[in-house]
Amino acid sequence: MLWRIFCACPPHRAWLVSSRLRRMASSEVWEGVDAYFGKHLLPRDEVLAAAQERANAAGLPEHQVSPSQGEFLALLAQSIGARRCLEIGTLAGVSTIWLARV
């Protein structure tokens, strides 16, 4: 298989690499990575925290973007020189806050 070449994995250990790749594809792993980035790389933002608290108090589902996703969204908007943004379907306004800061 092609992934064996990229992993430089001997054939007798391919099952181990394959099982690790399957675990990495799970949403639990990516949620953990996202939480780690948010905790260690981005400082706490009081405006975003207040928006999150209002969303929780209103009983909104937890579908808003994470701090690292919001930072990346702002980076994308800034990299293309966006002066105006149109967001359709805002939930708690977290991504809107990130875009407004660009």
N, CA, C and O atoms as CSV, one atom per row, in Angstrom:
chain,resi,resn,atom,element,x,y,z
A,1,MET,N,N,0.826,-1.183,0.000
A,1,MET,CA,C,0.000,0.000,0.000
A,1,MET,C,C,0.872,1.248,0.000
A,1,MET,O,O,2.014,1.225,0.458
A,2,LEU,N,N,0.316,2.331,-0.519
A,2,LEU,CA,C,1.062,3.559,-0.664
A,2,LEU,C,C,1.455,4.162,0.682
A,2,LEU,O,O,2.557,4.694,0.811
A,3,TRP,N,N,0.578,4.091,1.694
A,3,TRP,CA,C,0.899,4.698,2.977
A,3,TRP,C,C,2.074,4.014,3.633
A,3,TRP,O,O,2.737,4.630,4.467
A,4,ARG,N,N,2.365,2.767,3.298
A,4,ARG,CA,C,3.545,2.097,3.840
A,4,ARG,C,C,4.813,2.783,3.363
A,4,ARG,O,O,5.780,2.909,4.114
A,5,ILE,N,N,4.806,3.222,2.125
A,5,ILE,CA,C,5.976,3.904,1.577
A,5,ILE,C,C,6.216,5.203,2.338
A,5,ILE,O,O,7.346,5.504,2.719
A,6,PHE,N,N,5.148,5.971,2.557
A,6,PHE,CA,C,5.302,7.246,3.244
A,6,PHE,C,C,5.679,7.061,4.710
A,6,PHE,O,O,6.401,7.885,5.271
A,7,CYS,N,N,5.214,6.025,5.313
A,7,CYS,CA,C,5.521,5.785,6.716
A,7,CYS,C,C,6.861,5.076,6.892
A,7,CYS,O,O,7.358,4.969,8.013
A,8,ALA,N,N,7.444,4.599,5.818
A,8,ALA,CA,C,8.676,3.806,5.882
A,8,ALA,C,C,8.500,2.654,6.869
A,8,ALA,O,O,9.358,2.386,7.710
A,9,CYS,N,N,7.392,2.006,6.739
A,9,CYS,CA,C,7.010,0.952,7.673
A,9,CYS,C,C,7.312,-0.417,7.081
A,9,CYS,O,O,6.935,-0.702,5.944
A,10,PRO,N,N,7.994,-1.268,7.853
A,10,PRO,CA,C,8.186,-2.633,7.357
A,10,PRO,C,C,6.847,-3.364,7.297
A,10,PRO,O,O,5.969,-3.106,8.119
A,11,PRO,N,N,6.681,-4.260,6.348
A,11,PRO,CA,C,5.386,-4.926,6.162
A,11,PRO,C,C,4.856,-5.642,7.409
A,11,PRO,O,O,3.645,-5.674,7.628
A,12,HIS,N,N,5.737,-6.211,8.223
A,12,HIS,CA,C,5.242,-6.942,9.394
A,12,HIS,C,C,4.691,-6.008,10.475
A,12,HIS,O,O,4.072,-6.482,11.428
A,13,ARG,N,N,4.901,-4.702,10.352
A,13,ARG,CA,C,4.352,-3.753,11.323
A,13,ARG,C,C,3.241,-2.896,10.720
A,13,ARG,O,O,2.777,-1.946,11.350
A,14,ALA,N,N,2.825,-3.223,9.527
A,14,ALA,CA,C,1.822,-2.414,8.830
A,14,ALA,C,C,0.506,-2.360,9.593
A,14,ALA,O,O,-0.157,-1.323,9.589
A,15,TRP,N,N,0.112,-3.445,10.245
A,15,TRP,CA,C,-1.150,-3.450,10.983
A,15,TRP,C,C,-1.125,-2.412,12.106
A,15,TRP,O,O,-2.151,-1.802,12.405
A,16,LEU,N,N,0.033,-2.208,12.728
A,16,LEU,CA,C,0.147,-1.240,13.807
A,16,LEU,C,C,-0.038,0.185,13.279
A,16,LEU,O,O,-0.766,0.983,13.870
A,17,VAL,N,N,0.615,0.492,12.181
A,17,VAL,CA,C,0.483,1.817,11.577
A,17,VAL,C,C,-0.945,2.039,11.117
A,17,VAL,O,O,-1.500,3.122,11.300
A,18,SER,N,N,-1.538,1.021,10.521
A,18,SER,CA,C,-2.906,1.128,10.043
A,18,SER,C,C,-3.871,1.420,11.190
A,18,SER,O,O,-4.759,2.259,11.043
A,19,SER,N,N,-3.716,0.747,12.321
A,19,SER,CA,C,-4.621,0.982,13.449
A,19,SER,C,C,-4.401,2.373,14.030
A,19,SER,O,O,-5.358,3.008,14.472
A,20,ARG,N,N,-3.164,2.860,14.039
A,20,ARG,CA,C,-2.899,4.209,14.529
A,20,ARG,C,C,-3.514,5.257,13.612
A,20,ARG,O,O,-4.051,6.258,14.087
A,21,LEU,N,N,-3.441,5.039,12.307
A,21,LEU,CA,C,-4.041,5.976,11.364
A,21,LEU,C,C,-5.549,6.025,11.523
A,21,LEU,O,O,-6.149,7.096,11.425
A,22,ARG,N,N,-6.168,4.876,11.769
A,22,ARG,CA,C,-7.621,4.858,11.984
A,22,ARG,C,C,-7.991,5.629,13.242
A,22,ARG,O,O,-8.988,6.351,13.255
A,23,ARG,N,N,-7.192,5.482,14.308
A,23,ARG,CA,C,-7.472,6.218,15.542
A,23,ARG,C,C,-7.290,7.715,15.339
A,23,ARG,O,O,-8.035,8.514,15.906
A,24,MET,N,N,-6.306,8.099,14.537
A,24,MET,CA,C,-6.067,9.517,14.289
A,24,MET,C,C,-7.218,10.154,13.524
A,24,MET,O,O,-7.458,11.355,13.648
A,25,ALA,N,N,-7.929,9.360,12.738
A,25,ALA,CA,C,-9.028,9.885,11.937
A,25,ALA,C,C,-10.279,10.137,12.774
A,25,ALA,O,O,-11.219,10.768,12.290
A,26,SER,N,N,-10.314,9.659,14.012
A,26,SER,CA,C,-11.513,9.825,14.821
A,26,SER,C,C,-11.661,11.273,15.267
A,26,SER,O,O,-10.674,11.992,15.421
A,27,SER,N,N,-12.898,11.687,15.472
A,27,SER,CA,C,-13.158,13.069,15.880
A,27,SER,C,C,-12.648,13.335,17.291
A,27,SER,O,O,-12.308,14.473,17.613
A,28,GLU,N,N,-12.588,12.316,18.133
A,28,GLU,CA,C,-12.084,12.496,19.492
A,28,GLU,C,C,-10.646,12.985,19.488
A,28,GLU,O,O,-10.275,13.856,20.275
A,29,VAL,N,N,-9.842,12.424,18.602
A,29,VAL,CA,C,-8.439,12.824,18.522
A,29,VAL,C,C,-8.334,14.277,18.089
A,29,VAL,O,O,-7.585,15.052,18.684
A,30,TRP,N,N,-9.083,14.651,17.055
A,30,TRP,CA,C,-8.994,16.019,16.556
A,30,TRP,C,C,-9.561,17.015,17.548
A,30,TRP,O,O,-9.067,18.139,17.640
A,31,GLU,N,N,-10.590,16.628,18.294
A,31,GLU,CA,C,-11.116,17.516,19.329
A,31,GLU,C,C,-10.073,17.718,20.426
A,31,GLU,O,O,-9.935,18.816,20.965
A,32,GLY,N,N,-9.346,16.660,20.749
A,32,GLY,CA,C,-8.273,16.768,21.734
A,32,GLY,C,C,-7.145,17.664,21.263
A,32,GLY,O,O,-6.615,18.461,22.037
A,33,VAL,N,N,-6.777,17.539,20.001
A,33,VAL,CA,C,-5.730,18.395,19.425
A,33,VAL,C,C,-6.187,19.847,19.438
A,33,VAL,O,O,-5.420,20.737,19.803
A,34,ASP,N,N,-7.418,20.086,19.047
A,34,ASP,CA,C,-7.960,21.436,19.029
A,34,ASP,C,C,-7.998,22.029,20.438
A,34,ASP,O,O,-7.660,23.197,20.633
A,35,ALA,N,N,-8.405,21.229,21.410
A,35,ALA,CA,C,-8.436,21.698,22.800
A,35,ALA,C,C,-7.035,22.026,23.299
A,35,ALA,O,O,-6.846,23.012,24.011
A,36,TYR,N,N,-6.054,21.212,22.933
A,36,TYR,CA,C,-4.669,21.458,23.329
A,36,TYR,C,C,-4.166,22.771,22.743
A,36,TYR,O,O,-3.558,23.575,23.449
A,37,PHE,N,N,-4.418,22.993,21.451
A,37,PHE,CA,C,-3.998,24.245,20.814
A,37,PHE,C,C,-4.664,25.438,21.491
A,37,PHE,O,O,-4.014,26.446,21.767
A,38,GLY,N,N,-5.956,25.319,21.754
A,38,GLY,CA,C,-6.675,26.408,22.399
A,38,GLY,C,C,-6.154,26.713,23.788
A,38,GLY,O,O,-6.127,27.872,24.203
A,39,LYS,N,N,-5.743,25.692,24.505
A,39,LYS,CA,C,-5.269,25.875,25.879
A,39,LYS,C,C,-3.840,26.412,25.927
A,39,LYS,O,O,-3.521,27.258,26.763
A,40,HIS,N,N,-2.983,25.924,25.034
A,40,HIS,CA,C,-1.556,26.242,25.142
A,40,HIS,C,C,-1.058,27.303,24.165
A,40,HIS,O,O,-0.012,27.904,24.410
A,41,LEU,N,N,-1.752,27.548,23.090
A,41,LEU,CA,C,-1.238,28.468,22.085
A,41,LEU,C,C,-1.987,29.791,22.024
A,41,LEU,O,O,-1.425,30.798,21.594
A,42,LEU,N,N,-3.233,29.802,22.443
A,42,LEU,CA,C,-4.032,31.020,22.348
A,42,LEU,C,C,-4.412,31.500,23.747
A,42,LEU,O,O,-4.915,30.717,24.553
A,43,PRO,N,N,-4.177,32.777,24.041
A,43,PRO,CA,C,-4.567,33.287,25.359
A,43,PRO,C,C,-6.091,33.372,25.480
A,43,PRO,O,O,-6.807,33.408,24.479
A,44,ARG,N,N,-6.562,33.404,26.710
A,44,ARG,CA,C,-8.011,33.522,26.943
A,44,ARG,C,C,-8.478,34.889,26.463
A,44,ARG,O,O,-7.845,35.909,26.734
A,45,ASP,N,N,-9.570,34.890,25.763
A,45,ASP,CA,C,-10.138,36.114,25.213
A,45,ASP,C,C,-11.463,36.369,25.915
A,45,ASP,O,O,-12.380,35.552,25.829
A,46,GLU,N,N,-11.566,37.490,26.603
A,46,GLU,CA,C,-12.749,37.784,27.406
A,46,GLU,C,C,-14.003,37.981,26.551
A,46,GLU,O,O,-15.094,37.589,26.963
A,47,VAL,N,N,-13.862,38.579,25.377
A,47,VAL,CA,C,-15.021,38.799,24.500
A,47,VAL,C,C,-15.573,37.459,24.014
A,47,VAL,O,O,-16.783,37.233,24.033
A,48,LEU,N,N,-14.673,36.571,23.578
A,48,LEU,CA,C,-15.116,35.254,23.116
A,48,LEU,C,C,-15.670,34.414,24.266
A,48,LEU,O,O,-16.632,33.666,24.089
A,49,ALA,N,N,-15.060,34.541,25.438
A,49,ALA,CA,C,-15.568,33.814,26.609
A,49,ALA,C,C,-16.975,34.281,26.969
A,49,ALA,O,O,-17.831,33.473,27.327
A,50,ALA,N,N,-17.208,35.590,26.872
A,50,ALA,CA,C,-18.548,36.121,27.170
A,50,ALA,C,C,-19.571,35.619,26.149
A,50,ALA,O,O,-20.699,35.286,26.510
A,51,ALA,N,N,-19.176,35.568,24.884
A,51,ALA,CA,C,-20.080,35.041,23.850
A,51,ALA,C,C,-20.400,33.576,24.119
A,51,ALA,O,O,-21.540,33.144,23.945
A,52,GLN,N,N,-19.398,32.814,24.541
A,52,GLN,CA,C,-19.605,31.402,24.857
A,52,GLN,C,C,-20.543,31.240,26.059
A,52,GLN,O,O,-21.419,30.374,26.058
A,53,GLU,N,N,-20.355,32.071,27.074
A,53,GLU,CA,C,-21.220,32.008,28.258
A,53,GLU,C,C,-22.670,32.360,27.917
A,53,GLU,O,O,-23.601,31.727,28.416
A,54,ARG,N,N,-22.858,33.374,27.061
A,54,ARG,CA,C,-24.220,33.725,26.639
A,54,ARG,C,C,-24.862,32.600,25.832
A,54,ARG,O,O,-26.057,32.334,25.963
A,55,ALA,N,N,-24.061,31.945,25.001
A,55,ALA,CA,C,-24.594,30.824,24.219
A,55,ALA,C,C,-24.999,29.670,25.130
A,55,ALA,O,O,-26.045,29.052,24.931
A,56,ASN,N,N,-24.169,29.384,26.130
A,56,ASN,CA,C,-24.503,28.314,27.077
A,56,ASN,C,C,-25.747,28.659,27.879
A,56,ASN,O,O,-26.598,27.800,28.111
A,57,ALA,N,N,-25.856,29.919,28.306
A,57,ALA,CA,C,-27.028,30.347,29.076
A,57,ALA,C,C,-28.302,30.275,28.246
A,57,ALA,O,O,-29.381,30.010,28.777
A,58,ALA,N,N,-28.177,30.511,26.945
A,58,ALA,CA,C,-29.340,30.455,26.055
A,58,ALA,C,C,-29.682,29.028,25.645
A,58,ALA,O,O,-30.708,28.793,25.007
A,59,GLY,N,N,-28.829,28.080,26.009
A,59,GLY,CA,C,-29.090,26.685,25.665
A,59,GLY,C,C,-28.780,26.337,24.216
A,59,GLY,O,O,-29.320,25.367,23.684
A,60,LEU,N,N,-27.918,27.117,23.575
A,60,LEU,CA,C,-27.547,26.838,22.185
A,60,LEU,C,C,-26.650,25.607,22.103
A,60,LEU,O,O,-25.860,25.354,23.012
A,61,PRO,N,N,-26.765,24.849,21.033
A,61,PRO,CA,C,-25.892,23.688,20.876
A,61,PRO,C,C,-24.443,24.141,20.691
A,61,PRO,O,O,-24.190,25.248,20.215
A,62,GLU,N,N,-23.511,23.293,21.062
A,62,GLU,CA,C,-22.090,23.646,20.990
A,62,GLU,C,C,-21.527,23.324,19.615
A,62,GLU,O,O,-20.829,22.327,19.434
A,63,HIS,N,N,-21.839,24.180,18.651
A,63,HIS,CA,C,-21.340,24.010,17.282
A,63,HIS,C,C,-20.438,25.157,16.853
A,63,HIS,O,O,-19.986,25.196,15.709
A,64,GLN,N,N,-20.173,26.092,17.764
A,64,GLN,CA,C,-19.382,27.249,17.378
A,64,GLN,C,C,-17.933,26.847,17.118
A,64,GLN,O,O,-17.474,25.778,17.522
A,65,VAL,N,N,-17.243,27.736,16.437
A,65,VAL,CA,C,-15.843,27.452,16.104
A,65,VAL,C,C,-14.997,27.559,17.363
A,65,VAL,O,O,-15.294,28.338,18.269
A,66,SER,N,N,-13.944,26.765,17.399
A,66,SER,CA,C,-13.021,26.805,18.528
A,66,SER,C,C,-12.082,27.995,18.358
A,66,SER,O,O,-12.029,28.587,17.281
A,67,PRO,N,N,-11.340,28.354,19.410
A,67,PRO,CA,C,-10.389,29.464,19.267
A,67,PRO,C,C,-9.370,29.250,18.149
A,67,PRO,O,O,-9.065,30.187,17.412
A,68,SER,N,N,-8.844,28.043,18.012
A,68,SER,CA,C,-7.858,27.816,16.950
A,68,SER,C,C,-8.508,27.878,15.567
A,68,SER,O,O,-7.881,28.349,14.618
A,69,GLN,N,N,-9.736,27.416,15.437
A,69,GLN,CA,C,-10.436,27.518,14.164
A,69,GLN,C,C,-10.763,28.979,13.851
A,69,GLN,O,O,-10.664,29.405,12.700
A,70,GLY,N,N,-11.147,29.739,14.861
A,70,GLY,CA,C,-11.435,31.157,14.665
A,70,GLY,C,C,-10.192,31.943,14.274
A,70,GLY,O,O,-10.248,32.819,13.412
A,71,GLU,N,N,-9.082,31.626,14.907
A,71,GLU,CA,C,-7.819,32.275,14.556
A,71,GLU,C,C,-7.443,31.962,13.112
A,71,GLU,O,O,-6.970,32.834,12.384
A,72,PHE,N,N,-7.655,30.715,12.703
A,72,PHE,CA,C,-7.356,30.326,11.327
A,72,PHE,C,C,-8.300,31.015,10.347
A,72,PHE,O,O,-7.874,31.443,9.274
A,73,LEU,N,N,-9.565,31.125,10.704
A,73,LEU,CA,C,-10.538,31.824,9.862
A,73,LEU,C,C,-10.131,33.282,9.673
A,73,LEU,O,O,-10.190,33.810,8.563
A,74,ALA,N,N,-9.717,33.929,10.762
A,74,ALA,CA,C,-9.266,35.320,10.674
A,74,ALA,C,C,-8.003,35.428,9.826
A,74,ALA,O,O,-7.846,36.382,9.063
A,75,LEU,N,N,-7.114,34.467,9.955
A,75,LEU,CA,C,-5.885,34.457,9.154
A,75,LEU,C,C,-6.210,34.336,7.669
A,75,LEU,O,O,-5.608,35.021,6.843
A,76,LEU,N,N,-7.158,33.468,7.328
A,76,LEU,CA,C,-7.564,33.329,5.932
A,76,LEU,C,C,-8.162,34.619,5.385
A,76,LEU,O,O,-7.834,35.044,4.278
A,77,ALA,N,N,-9.038,35.235,6.167
A,77,ALA,CA,C,-9.668,36.479,5.724
A,77,ALA,C,C,-8.625,37.582,5.568
A,77,ALA,O,O,-8.677,38.367,4.621
A,78,GLN,N,N,-7.692,37.636,6.490
A,78,GLN,CA,C,-6.643,38.648,6.423
A,78,GLN,C,C,-5.701,38.393,5.249
A,78,GLN,O,O,-5.242,39.334,4.603
A,79,SER,N,N,-5.417,37.135,4.975
A,79,SER,CA,C,-4.469,36.814,3.909
A,79,SER,C,C,-4.988,37.177,2.524
A,79,SER,O,O,-4.200,37.426,1.612
A,80,ILE,N,N,-6.303,37.208,2.359
A,80,ILE,CA,C,-6.844,37.607,1.051
A,80,ILE,C,C,-7.217,39.087,1.015
A,80,ILE,O,O,-7.726,39.586,0.012
A,81,GLY,N,N,-6.955,39.781,2.123
A,81,GLY,CA,C,-7.240,41.211,2.172
A,81,GLY,C,C,-8.718,41.536,2.236
A,81,GLY,O,O,-9.153,42.562,1.713
A,82,ALA,N,N,-9.494,40.671,2.872
A,82,ALA,CA,C,-10.945,40.884,2.951
A,82,ALA,C,C,-11.251,42.163,3.721
A,82,ALA,O,O,-10.742,42.383,4.819
A,83,ARG,N,N,-12.089,42.997,3.123
A,83,ARG,CA,C,-12.533,44.216,3.796
A,83,ARG,C,C,-13.969,44.071,4.276
A,83,ARG,O,O,-14.398,44.756,5.205
A,84,ARG,N,N,-14.706,43.174,3.635
A,84,ARG,CA,C,-16.095,42.903,4.015
A,84,ARG,C,C,-16.277,41.392,4.059
A,84,ARG,O,O,-15.713,40.661,3.244
A,85,CYS,N,N,-17.067,40.938,5.016
A,85,CYS,CA,C,-17.367,39.511,5.134
A,85,CYS,C,C,-18.861,39.345,5.320
A,85,CYS,O,O,-19.506,40.154,5.986
A,86,LEU,N,N,-19.397,38.318,4.741
A,86,LEU,CA,C,-20.803,37.975,4.923
A,86,LEU,C,C,-20.847,36.590,5.542
A,86,LEU,O,O,-20.389,35.611,4.952
A,87,GLU,N,N,-21.398,36.526,6.724
A,87,GLU,CA,C,-21.530,35.241,7.400
A,87,GLU,C,C,-23.004,34.871,7.423
A,87,GLU,O,O,-23.845,35.652,7.869
A,88,ILE,N,N,-23.299,33.706,6.953
A,88,ILE,CA,C,-24.679,33.224,6.918
A,88,ILE,C,C,-24.805,32.085,7.925
A,88,ILE,O,O,-24.041,31.121,7.882
A,89,GLY,N,N,-25.752,32.202,8.808
A,89,GLY,CA,C,-26.000,31.129,9.758
A,89,GLY,C,C,-25.162,31.222,11.009
A,89,GLY,O,O,-24.599,30.219,11.449
A,90,THR,N,N,-25.065,32.394,11.589
A,90,THR,CA,C,-24.293,32.531,12.820
A,90,THR,C,C,-25.038,31.865,13.982
A,90,THR,O,O,-26.268,31.877,14.030
A,91,LEU,N,N,-24.291,31.296,14.897
A,91,LEU,CA,C,-24.898,30.629,16.048
A,91,LEU,C,C,-24.735,31.511,17.282
A,91,LEU,O,O,-25.685,32.168,17.709
A,92,ALA,N,N,-23.554,31.526,17.843
A,92,ALA,CA,C,-23.302,32.369,19.012
A,92,ALA,C,C,-22.512,33.611,18.645
A,92,ALA,O,O,-22.240,34.449,19.504
A,93,GLY,N,N,-22.141,33.739,17.384
A,93,GLY,CA,C,-21.416,34.914,16.928
A,93,GLY,C,C,-19.919,34.844,17.094
A,93,GLY,O,O,-19.230,35.847,16.909
A,94,VAL,N,N,-19.394,33.673,17.441
A,94,VAL,CA,C,-17.957,33.543,17.690
A,94,VAL,C,C,-17.153,33.781,16.412
A,94,VAL,O,O,-16.177,34.531,16.431
A,95,SER,N,N,-17.542,33.165,15.324
A,95,SER,CA,C,-16.800,33.380,14.080
A,95,SER,C,C,-16.978,34.801,13.579
A,95,SER,O,O,-16.078,35.345,12.939
A,96,THR,N,N,-18.120,35.412,13.857
A,96,THR,CA,C,-18.339,36.808,13.488
A,96,THR,C,C,-17.366,37.719,14.229
A,96,THR,O,O,-16.841,38.674,13.658
A,97,ILE,N,N,-17.131,37.420,15.494
A,97,ILE,CA,C,-16.172,38.207,16.273
A,97,ILE,C,C,-14.773,38.087,15.664
A,97,ILE,O,O,-14.062,39.081,15.517
A,98,TRP,N,N,-14.393,36.868,15.317
A,98,TRP,CA,C,-13.063,36.674,14.703
A,98,TRP,C,C,-12.951,37.440,13.391
A,98,TRP,O,O,-11.934,38.086,13.137
A,99,LEU,N,N,-13.978,37.376,12.562
A,99,LEU,CA,C,-13.936,38.068,11.278
A,99,LEU,C,C,-13.970,39.581,11.446
A,99,LEU,O,O,-13.365,40.303,10.654
A,100,ALA,N,N,-14.666,40.066,12.462
A,100,ALA,CA,C,-14.749,41.509,12.684
A,100,ALA,C,C,-13.405,42.085,13.113
A,100,ALA,O,O,-13.161,43.280,12.949
A,101,ARG,N,N,-12.556,41.264,13.648
A,101,ARG,CA,C,-11.245,41.729,14.095
A,101,ARG,C,C,-10.235,41.866,12.965
A,101,ARG,O,O,-9.152,42.420,13.156
A,102,VAL,N,N,-10.592,41.363,11.794
A,102,VAL,CA,C,-9.676,41.435,10.642
A,102,VAL,C,C,-9.698,42.806,10.145
A,102,VAL,O,O,-9.008,43.122,9.176
